[in-house]
Amino acid sequence: MYNSVQEHLSFFVPKTKQMRPNRFLYIAILLCISTITYAQKKDPKEILLIGVFHFNNPGADLVRADKFDVMTAAAQAELHKINASIRSFAPDKVFVEWDYDEQSGLDTLYNLYLQDQYFDYVNKKYPGNSFFKENEIFQLGFRIAKSNRLEKVYGIDIATSFPFDSLLISMERAQQNELKEKIFSRIKEFESIDNANRKKYSLRDLLIQCNTQSQRDLDLGSYISLFNRAGVYDDFTGPDLVANWYKRNLLMYSLVQKISEQQDKRIVVILGASHIALFRHFIDLDENFKAVELTDILE
């Protein structure tokens, strides 16, 4: 092992007893190494993070918020403006919260969307099913991809267990009544904030609110400060739940890393706001990507 830069460079520079170190040669070699290293380092890809509330409001989350109707003329006009702003970002790929192992189904739907046949198709095939009409995958993801002439939209969702019922049982066994009350109080707090915001804010403002750092910190902080503590000394149901949530997002993020190609410069990721909170953390640690916030694009 070389103990210093000078010792390392001495390997390249011949010496004799009468020969003094050639400092200019050392400097030249250092500059050469620095230039090569700089040339090898590529500019990170930009990822536009769009954290959303689920437009079709399936009621599958712990927080049960009121519905926000994205099908109104006002909301559709906002989606048009949001899409126009994102078009200038010029993404090379769009990733959405669709099961990764059902990509062929997403391809079929997007191809119908490209041919302006999508909504007629789903109205006939899935009558009364709001998911295919209102969900952000189709209202925002498909819209962005088509306006940027992309051939594909990528699904990256991967399901992992979320044993909330087991968490409650563990807290009861540990007699963590105060912790249990805090968890349900936090859920009610989220519901109250969401419902109040949906009554007074436009779709654009709601999306901006979903992507604030304070909202992300409150969301992720709940997993660490509340859920992770659940259970008696040797009961790790709480940490297991938190670990499964992190694992799900790490798996999703790995798909973004794997699917992104060398020539891609800009990417859009549209996921539930809780997912995006972790994605932002991952990107901050990933030298290959750089986060772009929705506010940077809209404002």
C-alpha positions in Angstrom: 0.0 0.0 0.0 1.2 3.5 -0.8 1.3 5.8 2.2 1.3 9.1 0.3 0.7 10.6 -3.1 4.4 11.2 -3.5 5.2 7.5 -2.7 2.5 6.4 -5.1 3.9 8.6 -7.9 7.5 7.4 -7.2 6.4 4.2 -8.8 6.0 6.0 -12.1 9.1 8.2 -11.8 12.6 6.6 -12.1 15.1 7.7 -9.6 18.9 7.5 -9.1 20.9 8.5 -6.1 21.9 11.7 -8.0 18.4 12.4 -9.3 16.1 14.9 -7.4 12.3 14.4 -7.6 10.8 16.1 -10.6 8.0 18.1 -9.0 6.8 19.3 -12.4 6.3 15.7 -13.5 4.4 14.9 -10.3 2.1 17.8 -10.9 1.6 16.7 -14.5 0.7 13.2 -13.5 -1.7 14.5 -10.8 -3.4 16.7 -13.3 -3.7 13.8 -15.7 -5.3 11.6 -13.0 -7.7 14.4 -12.0 -8.7 14.9 -15.7 -9.4 11.2 -16.2 -11.5 11.0 -13.0 -13.5 14.1 -13.9 -14.1 12.7 -17.4 -15.4 9.4 -16.1 -17.8 11.0 -13.7 -21.2 11.5 -15.5 -23.8 14.1 -14.8 -26.5 12.6 -12.6 -29.9 12.0 -14.1 -32.6 14.3 -13.0 -35.7 12.7 -11.3 -38.8 14.9 -11.0 -40.6 13.6 -7.9 -44.4 13.9 -7.9 -45.9 12.8 -4.6 -49.7 12.5 -4.8 -52.8 11.6 -2.9 -54.6 8.8 -4.8 -56.9 10.6 -7.2 -59.5 7.8 -7.1 -59.4 7.6 -3.3 -59.6 3.8 -3.0 -59.7 3.9 0.9 -56.8 1.4 1.1 -54.6 3.6 3.3 -54.7 4.0 7.0 -55.7 7.7 6.5 -59.2 7.8 5.1 -59.5 11.2 3.5 -62.5 12.7 1.7 -62.6 12.4 -2.1 -61.3 15.1 -4.3 -63.0 15.0 -7.7 -60.3 15.2 -10.4 -62.9 14.8 -13.2 -64.4 18.3 -12.7 -63.7 20.9 -15.4 -61.6 23.0 -13.0 -59.4 20.0 -12.0 -59.0 18.9 -15.6 -57.9 22.4 -16.6 -55.3 22.3 -13.8 -54.0 18.9 -14.9 -53.6 20.4 -18.4 -51.5 23.3 -17.1 -49.5 21.0 -14.8 -48.8 18.7 -17.8 -47.8 21.7 -19.9 -45.2 22.7 -17.2 -43.8 19.2 -17.0 -43.6 19.0 -20.8 -40.8 21.6 -20.7 -38.9 19.2 -18.3 -38.9 16.8 -21.3 -38.7 13.4 -19.4 -37.2 10.4 -21.1 -39.2 8.0 -18.9 -42.2 8.0 -16.6 -42.6 5.6 -13.6 -46.0 5.0 -11.9 -47.5 3.0 -9.0 -48.6 0.0 -11.0 -47.5 -3.6 -10.2 -44.2 -4.2 -11.9 -45.1 -7.8 -12.8 -48.2 -6.7 -14.6 -46.4 -4.5 -17.1 -48.0 -6.0 -20.1 -51.4 -4.9 -18.8 -50.2 -1.3 -18.4 -48.7 -1.5 -21.9 -52.1 -2.4 -23.3 -53.8 0.4 -21.6 -51.2 3.0 -22.6 -51.3 1.9 -26.2 -55.1 2.5 -26.1 -54.4 5.9 -24.6 -52.0 6.8 -27.4 -54.8 6.0 -29.9 -57.4 8.1 -28.0 -59.4 4.9 -27.3 -58.5 4.5 -23.6 -61.5 6.0 -21.8 -64.1 4.5 -24.2 -62.4 1.1 -23.5 -62.4 1.3 -19.7 -65.9 2.7 -19.5 -67.1 -0.4 -21.3 -64.8 -2.9 -19.7 -64.9 -1.5 -16.1 -68.2 0.4 -15.7 -68.5 2.0 -12.3 -64.8 1.4 -11.5 -63.3 4.8 -10.7 -59.7 3.6 -10.6 -59.2 3.3 -14.4 -60.7 6.7 -15.0 -59.5 8.8 -12.1 -56.2 7.4 -10.8 -53.1 9.5 -11.2 -51.5 6.8 -13.4 -53.9 7.6 -16.2 -54.8 11.2 -15.4 -51.2 12.4 -14.9 -48.8 9.7 -15.8 -50.3 8.7 -19.2 -50.9 12.4 -20.0 -47.2 13.3 -19.4 -45.9 10.4 -21.3 -48.1 11.0 -24.4 -47.3 14.7 -24.5 -43.6 13.8 -24.5 -44.1 11.2 -27.2 -42.9 8.3 -25.0 -43.6 4.8 -26.1 -44.0 3.3 -22.7 -45.0 4.0 -19.1 -43.3 1.8 -16.4 -44.9 0.2 -13.4 -42.7 -0.2 -10.4 -45.0 -1.1 -7.5 -44.0 -4.1 -5.4 -46.3 -5.3 -2.6 -44.8 -6.2 0.8 -46.7 -7.0 4.0 -47.9 -4.2 6.3 -49.0 -6.1 9.5 -50.9 -3.2 11.1 -53.3 -5.6 12.9 -50.3 -7.5 14.3 -48.9 -4.1 15.4 -52.1 -3.4 17.4 -51.9 -6.9 19.1 -48.3 -6.3 20.0 -49.1 -3.0 21.6 -52.0 -4.5 23.6 -49.7 -7.3 24.9 -47.1 -4.7 25.9 -49.8 -2.5 27.4 -48.7 0.4 25.3 -52.0 2.1 25.5 -50.5 5.6 25.3 -48.5 4.7 22.2 -51.6 3.2 20.6 -53.6 6.4 21.3 -50.8 8.5 19.8 -50.8 6.4 16.6 -54.6 6.8 16.1 -54.4 10.4 17.1 -51.7 10.9 14.4 -53.9 9.1 11.8 -56.8 11.4 12.7 -54.5 14.4 12.5 -53.6 13.4 8.9 -57.2 12.9 8.0 -58.2 16.3 9.5 -55.5 18.1 7.6 -56.2 16.4 4.3 -59.9 16.9 4.5 -59.5 20.6 5.3 -57.0 21.1 2.5 -59.2 19.4 0.0 -62.0 21.8 0.7 -59.9 25.0 0.3 -57.1 24.2 -2.1 -56.9 23.6 -5.9 -55.4 20.4 -7.3 -52.2 22.2 -8.0 -51.9 23.5 -4.5 -52.7 20.1 -3.0 -49.9 18.5 -5.0 -47.5 21.2 -3.9 -48.5 20.5 -0.3 -48.0 16.8 -0.7 -44.4 17.5 -1.7 -43.3 19.8 1.0 -40.4 18.6 3.2 -42.4 19.3 6.4 -45.1 16.9 5.1 -42.5 14.2 4.3 -40.9 14.6 7.7 -44.2 14.2 9.5 -45.0 11.1 7.5 -41.7 9.3 7.8 -41.3 10.5 11.4 -44.4 8.6 12.3 -42.8 5.3 11.3 -39.7 5.9 13.5 -41.2 7.7 16.5 -44.4 5.7 16.8 -44.6 2.4 14.8 -41.0 1.3 15.5 -41.5 1.4 19.3 -44.4 -1.1 19.3 -44.1 -4.4 21.3 -42.4 -5.7 24.3 -38.6 -6.0 24.6 -38.2 -9.1 22.4 -41.2 -8.4 20.1 -40.0 -6.7 16.9 -43.4 -6.4 15.2 -43.0 -2.7 15.1 -39.6 -2.6 13.5 -40.6 -5.4 11.1 -43.5 -3.2 9.9 -41.2 -0.3 9.4 -38.6 -2.5 7.7 -41.2 -3.9 5.3 -42.2 -0.3 4.3 -38.6 0.6 3.7 -38.0 -2.6 1.8 -41.0 -2.0 -0.5 -39.7 1.4 -1.4 -36.1 0.2 -1.9 -37.4 -2.5 -4.2 -39.4 0.1 -6.2 -36.4 2.4 -6.3 -34.2 -0.5 -7.6 -36.5 -0.8 -10.6 -36.0 2.9 -11.4 -32.2 2.3 -11.2 -32.3 -0.8 -13.4 -34.8 0.5 -16.0 -33.1 3.9 -16.4 -30.8 3.8 -19.4 -27.5 5.5 -20.0 -29.0 8.0 -22.5 -31.8 9.0 -20.2 -31.3 12.5 -18.8 -34.6 13.2 -17.1 -37.2 11.0 -15.4 -40.6 11.5 -13.8 -41.7 9.4 -10.9 -45.4 9.6 -9.8 -46.2 7.8 -6.5 -48.2 8.2 -3.3 -46.6 11.0 -1.3 -45.3 8.5 1.4 -43.3 6.6 -1.2 -41.8 9.8 -2.6 -40.7 10.8 0.9 -38.4 7.8 1.0 -37.4 8.2 -2.7 -36.1 11.6 -1.9 -34.0 10.1 0.9 -32.6 7.5 -1.5 -31.8 10.0 -4.2 -29.9 12.2 -1.8 -27.6 9.2 -1.2 -27.4 8.1 -4.9 -24.6 9.8 -6.9 -26.3 8.7 -10.1 -29.5 10.8 -9.6 -30.5 14.3 -8.7 -33.9 15.2 -7.3 -36.1 17.8 -8.9 -39.1 19.0 -7.0 -42.5 19.7 -8.4 -42.4 23.3 -7.1 -39.3 23.8 -9.2 -41.3 23.0 -12.3 -44.6 24.6 -11.5 -43.3 27.9 -10.1 
